[in-house]
Amino acid sequence: MYFINNLLNPQLVWEEALTLWNCEMGRIFPLSPAVFKQNIRDCPEINKSASGLAFDENGLIGFLFAKEFNHEGIKKYQTLGFVSFFYISKKHRNQGVGSKLLEMCEQVFKQRAKTEIVIGRDYHNLFPGVPGDFNNLTGPWLEKRQYQYRRTTHDLINWQPEAHYPLLNHRYEFRLATVKDYEKMISFFERNFPGRWQFEYEEFMTKTPTDQAYLVALDGSQIIAFTRVNDRRLRLIPYNMTWAERFTNLGAIGPLGVDKDYRQQHLGYDIVCAGLNELGRRGCQPIMVDWTGLLEFYQQFGFEVWKTYNYYAKQFE
């Protein structure tokens, strides 16, 4: 026998989910207390009614943490419900526990007038989809419940970066963005990448302003390209540093983008080179690129596939 409590119950200890996960999956995806606290425990997007913990007489056997995002900064997320973190203990599968947790989640999101439920890809996500490490069982299980496969994405890794990556463009300036660049960065995002990347930048600079996280290319005083350059020192932990516990001194680049008027000039290549060189100066190795399908582009810098994830979603009628 098992029972499920949603997270409205104030007596639940959410951290039991972290313990269960690390006990069974920690060698592959070691989740730190800091990441769990930021992305789950203290995350304002968690919907407590749609989330639940499942127990038997011996303790926790499964969990589902769901999110919704209603901020104007990412309007396309307002109609979506997100399954952020979902796991059933290996000993308790095929007993209906996962089905009950997912049904509870779906029912709440239907009542909240969401039009679609998405696996992963939430704001402050742990995963950009269903990890390929789960014996390829999760996809068929979801498909039986009317979830549709959309596409595949990857996390990439460069185990031994070069000492220096030469840039192709020498007429532009490449440097770390400072807090004084805030207004120029906002203008760049509003013009080229409104939505999640802009919202992430605004949140990051509001909560943990620093001159070490964004590297930019400039044409005169105009920002024309950017990339994130992440290391373990960041207090607001980005997705591509989620699994840093597996490595001694992980670095990560991305997301990155180029002004729409400056494309086809190899600026994407150069901003990656500049980012890799910056992380090299910090002694970071290996270096991660997260949530991308641009395999051939990153292979030219020495990256290879590290993890694979599948997009799944279900539309409500």
C-alpha positions as CSV (number, residue, x, y, z in Angstrom):
1,M,0.0,0.0,0.0
2,Y,1.1,3.6,-0.7
3,F,-0.4,7.0,-0.2
4,I,0.3,10.4,-1.8
5,N,0.4,13.8,-0.2
6,N,0.5,17.0,-2.2
7,L,2.9,19.7,-1.1
8,L,0.3,21.8,0.7
9,N,0.9,19.5,3.6
10,P,3.3,21.6,5.8
11,Q,4.7,18.5,7.6
12,L,6.3,17.1,4.5
13,V,10.1,17.1,4.3
14,W,10.9,17.9,0.7
15,E,14.5,17.0,1.2
16,E,13.6,13.4,1.4
17,A,13.2,13.5,-2.4
18,L,16.8,14.7,-2.6
19,T,18.0,11.8,-0.5
20,L,16.1,9.2,-2.5
21,W,17.3,10.7,-5.8
22,N,21.0,10.8,-4.8
23,C,20.8,7.3,-3.3
24,E,19.6,5.8,-6.6
25,M,20.8,8.2,-9.3
26,G,23.5,10.2,-7.6
27,R,26.4,8.6,-9.5
28,I,25.0,9.8,-12.8
29,F,23.2,13.0,-11.8
30,P,24.5,14.1,-8.3
31,L,22.1,16.7,-7.1
32,S,23.6,19.1,-4.5
33,P,21.5,20.6,-1.7
34,A,22.2,24.1,-3.1
35,V,20.7,23.2,-6.5
36,F,17.7,21.4,-4.9
37,K,17.1,24.4,-2.7
38,Q,17.3,26.9,-5.5
39,N,15.4,25.0,-8.2
40,I,12.9,23.1,-6.1
41,R,12.6,23.9,-2.4
42,D,12.7,27.7,-2.6
43,C,11.5,28.0,-6.2
44,P,8.5,30.3,-6.4
45,E,7.2,28.6,-9.6
46,I,6.5,25.3,-7.7
47,N,2.8,24.5,-7.8
48,K,2.2,22.7,-4.4
49,S,-1.2,21.3,-5.4
50,A,0.2,19.7,-8.6
51,S,3.2,18.3,-6.8
52,G,3.3,15.3,-4.5
53,L,5.3,12.8,-2.5
54,A,4.4,9.1,-2.4
55,F,5.0,7.0,0.7
56,D,4.6,3.4,1.8
57,E,4.9,2.1,5.4
58,N,8.7,2.4,5.2
59,G,9.1,5.9,3.8
60,L,9.3,7.9,0.6
61,I,9.0,5.9,-2.6
62,G,8.5,8.6,-5.3
63,F,7.9,12.2,-6.0
64,L,6.7,14.7,-8.6
65,F,7.5,18.4,-8.4
66,A,5.5,20.5,-10.9
67,K,5.8,24.2,-11.8
68,E,3.9,26.9,-13.5
69,F,5.3,30.2,-14.7
70,N,2.9,33.2,-14.8
71,H,5.4,36.1,-15.2
72,E,5.0,38.5,-18.1
73,G,8.7,38.1,-18.9
74,I,8.1,34.8,-20.6
75,K,4.5,35.0,-22.0
76,K,4.6,31.7,-23.9
77,Y,5.1,29.8,-20.6
78,Q,1.8,31.1,-19.1
79,T,-0.3,28.5,-20.8
80,L,2.0,25.6,-19.8
81,G,2.4,23.3,-16.9
82,F,5.8,21.8,-16.2
83,V,6.8,18.5,-14.7
84,S,10.2,19.6,-13.3
85,F,11.4,16.6,-11.2
86,F,9.7,13.2,-11.3
87,Y,11.1,9.9,-10.0
88,I,9.8,6.6,-8.6
89,S,12.1,4.3,-6.6
90,K,13.3,1.3,-8.5
91,K,11.7,-1.1,-6.1
92,H,8.3,0.5,-6.4
93,R,7.8,0.8,-10.1
94,N,4.9,-0.9,-12.0
95,Q,2.6,-0.4,-9.0
96,G,0.8,2.7,-10.3
97,V,2.7,5.2,-8.1
98,G,3.9,7.2,-11.1
99,S,0.6,7.2,-12.8
100,K,-1.2,8.5,-9.7
101,L,1.3,11.3,-9.2
102,L,1.1,12.3,-12.9
103,E,-2.7,12.1,-12.9
104,M,-2.9,14.4,-9.9
105,C,-0.5,16.9,-11.6
106,E,-2.5,16.9,-14.8
107,Q,-5.8,17.4,-13.1
108,V,-4.5,20.5,-11.3
109,F,-3.1,22.0,-14.4
110,K,-6.4,21.4,-16.3
111,Q,-8.2,23.2,-13.5
112,R,-5.6,26.0,-13.9
113,A,-6.6,26.3,-17.6
114,K,-3.2,25.1,-18.9
115,T,-3.2,24.0,-22.5
116,E,-0.2,21.8,-22.4
117,I,2.0,19.9,-19.9
118,V,5.7,19.7,-20.6
119,I,8.4,17.3,-19.2
120,G,11.4,19.4,-18.1
121,R,12.3,22.7,-19.8
122,D,10.9,24.7,-16.8
123,Y,12.4,27.9,-15.5
124,H,15.3,26.9,-13.2
125,N,15.1,23.5,-14.7
126,L,17.0,20.4,-13.6
127,F,16.5,18.7,-17.0
128,P,15.7,20.0,-20.6
129,G,13.7,16.8,-21.2
130,V,13.6,13.1,-20.3
131,P,17.2,11.9,-19.7
132,G,18.3,9.1,-22.0
133,D,20.0,7.4,-19.0
134,F,16.7,5.8,-17.8
135,N,17.0,2.6,-19.9
136,N,14.7,4.1,-22.6
137,L,11.7,3.2,-20.4
138,T,10.4,6.6,-19.6
139,G,9.5,7.5,-23.2
140,P,7.2,4.5,-23.9
141,W,5.7,5.0,-20.4
142,L,4.8,8.6,-21.2
143,E,3.6,7.7,-24.7
144,K,1.0,5.3,-23.2
145,R,-0.3,8.3,-21.3
146,Q,-0.7,10.4,-24.5
147,Y,2.5,12.3,-24.3
148,Q,4.1,13.0,-27.6
149,Y,7.8,12.9,-28.4
150,R,8.9,16.2,-30.0
151,R,12.7,16.1,-30.5
152,T,16.0,15.4,-28.9
153,T,18.5,17.8,-27.3
154,H,21.9,17.3,-25.8
155,D,24.4,18.4,-23.2
156,L,27.9,18.5,-24.6
157,I,31.3,18.4,-23.0
158,N,34.9,19.3,-23.9
159,W,37.1,17.2,-21.6
160,Q,40.4,18.8,-22.6
161,P,40.0,22.4,-24.0
162,E,42.8,24.0,-26.0
163,A,45.0,26.5,-24.3
164,H,43.8,29.2,-26.6
165,Y,41.2,29.5,-29.3
166,P,42.1,32.1,-32.0
167,L,39.3,34.5,-33.0
168,L,38.4,35.2,-36.7
169,N,37.2,38.8,-36.2
170,H,39.6,41.5,-35.0
171,R,37.5,44.6,-35.6
172,Y,35.2,43.9,-32.6
173,E,35.9,44.1,-28.9
174,F,35.4,41.0,-26.7
175,R,35.2,41.5,-23.0
176,L,33.2,40.6,-19.9
177,A,30.1,42.6,-19.4
178,T,30.0,44.8,-16.2
179,V,27.0,45.9,-14.2
180,K,27.4,49.3,-16.0
181,D,26.4,47.5,-19.2
182,Y,23.0,46.6,-17.9
183,E,20.9,49.0,-20.0
184,K,22.8,48.0,-23.2
185,M,22.3,44.4,-22.4
186,I,18.6,44.9,-21.9
187,S,18.4,46.7,-25.2
188,F,20.3,43.9,-26.9
189,F,17.9,41.2,-25.5
190,E,14.8,43.2,-26.2
191,R,15.9,43.6,-29.8
192,N,17.1,40.0,-30.4
193,F,16.1,37.6,-27.7
194,P,13.1,38.7,-25.7
195,G,11.8,36.1,-23.4
196,R,13.7,33.5,-21.3
197,W,17.2,34.7,-22.0
198,Q,16.3,38.3,-21.1
199,F,14.4,37.3,-18.0
200,E,17.3,35.2,-16.9
201,Y,19.6,38.1,-17.3
202,E,17.3,40.5,-15.4
203,E,16.9,38.0,-12.6
204,F,20.6,37.3,-12.4
205,M,21.7,40.9,-12.3
206,T,19.0,41.8,-9.7
207,K,19.8,38.9,-7.3
208,T,23.5,38.4,-7.8
209,P,25.1,41.3,-9.8
210,T,28.6,40.4,-11.0
211,D,31.1,41.2,-13.8
212,Q,32.0,37.6,-14.3
213,A,29.0,35.8,-15.9
214,Y,28.4,37.4,-19.3
215,L,30.9,37.9,-22.0
216,V,30.0,40.2,-24.9
217,A,31.2,41.4,-28.3
218,L,31.0,45.1,-29.1
219,D,31.0,47.2,-32.2
220,G,32.0,50.5,-30.7
221,S,29.7,50.9,-27.7
222,Q,27.0,48.6,-29.1
223,I,26.7,45.0,-27.8
224,I,26.4,42.7,-30.8
225,A,26.8,39.2,-29.3
226,F,26.9,37.5,-25.9
227,T,27.5,34.3,-24.1
228,R,27.3,33.1,-20.5
229,V,30.6,32.0,-18.9
230,N,29.8,30.0,-15.8
231,D,31.9,28.5,-13.1
232,R,31.3,27.2,-9.6
233,R,31.6,30.6,-8.0
234,L,28.2,31.8,-9.2
235,R,25.6,32.0,-6.4
236,L,22.6,31.8,-8.8
237,I,23.3,28.4,-10.3
238,P,22.6,28.1,-14.0
239,Y,21.4,24.8,-15.6
240,N,24.8,24.0,-17.2
241,M,26.4,24.0,-13.7
242,T,23.7,21.7,-12.2
243,W,25.9,18.6,-12.2
244,A,29.1,20.3,-11.1
245,E,29.4,17.9,-8.3
246,R,30.7,15.3,-10.8
247,F,33.7,17.4,-11.7
248,T,36.6,19.1,-9.9
249,N,36.4,22.5,-11.7
250,L,33.6,22.5,-14.2
251,G,33.1,25.5,-16.5
252,A,30.2,26.1,-18.9
253,I,29.3,28.4,-21.8
254,G,25.9,29.3,-23.1
255,P,23.3,30.4,-23.9
256,L,24.8,32.6,-26.6
257,G,23.5,34.7,-29.4
258,V,24.4,37.2,-32.1
259,D,22.6,40.5,-33.0
260,K,20.4,39.8,-36.1
261,D,22.2,42.6,-38.0
262,Y,25.6,41.0,-37.4
263,R,25.0,37.4,-38.4
264,Q,27.0,35.5,-41.1
265,Q,30.2,37.2,-39.8
266,H,31.4,34.2,-37.7
267,L,30.5,36.1,-34.5
268,G,28.9,33.0,-33.1
269,Y,32.2,31.2,-33.6
270,D,34.2,34.0,-32.1
271,I,32.0,34.5,-29.0
272,V,32.4,30.7,-28.2
273,C,36.2,31.1,-28.7
274,A,36.2,34.1,-26.4
275,G,34.1,32.3,-23.8
276,L,36.4,29.2,-23.9
277,N,39.5,31.4,-23.5
278,E,37.9,33.2,-20.5
279,L,37.1,29.9,-18.8
280,G,40.6,28.7,-19.6
281,R,42.0,31.6,-17.8
282,R,40.0,30.6,-14.8
283,G,41.4,27.0,-14.9
284,C,38.1,25.4,-15.7
285,Q,38.1,21.9,-17.1
286,P,36.1,20.2,-18.5
287,I,33.7,22.7,-20.1
288,M,30.0,22.1,-20.7
289,V,27.5,23.3,-23.3
290,D,23.9,22.6,-22.3
291,W,20.6,22.0,-24.0
292,T,21.6,22.2,-27.7
293,G,21.1,20.5,-31.0
294,L,24.1,22.3,-32.7
295,L,26.4,19.3,-32.6
296,E,28.5,20.0,-35.7
297,F,29.0,23.6,-34.7
298,Y,30.4,22.7,-31.2
299,Q,32.4,19.7,-32.5
300,Q,34.8,22.1,-34.2
301,F,35.8,23.3,-30.6
302,G,36.3,19.7,-29.4
303,F,32.9,19.1,-27.8
304,E,31.1,15.8,-27.8
305,V,27.8,14.5,-26.6
306,W,27.7,14.0,-22.8
307,K,24.0,13.5,-22.1
308,T,20.9,13.2,-24.3
309,Y,17.3,14.3,-23.5
310,N,14.0,13.8,-25.3
311,Y,11.3,16.4,-25.4
312,Y,7.8,15.1,-24.3
313,A,4.6,17.1,-24.0
314,K,0.9,16.5,-23.7
315,Q,-1.8,18.8,-25.0
316,F,-5.1,19.0,-23.2
317,E,-8.3,18.9,-25.2
